[in-house]
Amino acid sequence: MRWSQITECGPVRRRNEDWLCACPELGLFAVADGMGGHRAGNVASRLALEILEEYVRHNSGRGYSDRELLAGGIQRANEAVYRSAAGHEEHRGMGTTINACLLKGNKLTLANVGDSRALLLRNKKISKLTSDHSLVQELVDGGSITEEDAMNHPKRNVLTRALGIGPRVEVDFFEYNIMQGDCLLLCTDGLTGFVAEDRIGELILASPDPEAVVRNLYAEAINAGSNDNITMIFLAVD
């Protein structure tokens, strides 16, 4: 497996509220997009992924399934963000998305809260492996708007689920079999909110080098007018 990562503030925001976690020795990769602006969204995303990594690292090899590891780690992360938001005035209202995976052999286990995404490129076709927890996704699912409409919808940043909002959080889990030649992308909406999935697939196919892939995707997001932080982890399965 070859992989690369990038997290950038972008040309508009003053602060990067995204965070990422890449621990290939654990098979753990995750991205998080903090929310709250001056209410410490950057604290929420970093705290959540630090807690997740600590939990997975401490409990790996103890007989837990990958889903149980992610579930336990994300609930601990949610509790930590929630307590910090409740206990510090400057953190009130903060929260974060999380999109995390454990990749063990050919088995991929994904966990998702919010609108950060996991995308898979297989046989030159890109597909979304997770479902957003957002108002526009509900409108898309209900047939009110199209995926293209969602990218320009005035309420596209409204989440219906996030870490740190309550003492417990509902997490979506997905399991997939990974094949040789697959490419996996975990990313925040600073990319997917501005670059269509088909174009993301084209740029992944354009280079065999993971470093070049994330640089090209970042440049594409900026050229498309991204005004958000941009974070990605790209994995190529050899």
Secondary structure, 3 states (H helix, E strand, C coil): CEEEEEEECCCCCCCCCEEEEEECCCCEEEEEEEECHHHCHHHHHHHHHHHHHHHHHHHCCCCCCHHHHHHHHHHHHHHHHHHHHHHCHHHCCCEECEEEEEEECCEEEEEEECCCEEEEEECCEEEECCCCCEHHHHHHHCCCCCHHHHHHCCCCCCECCCECCCCCCCCEEEEEECCCCCEEEEECHHHHCCCCHHHHHHHHHCCCCHHHHHHHHHHHHHHCCCCCCEEEEEEECC
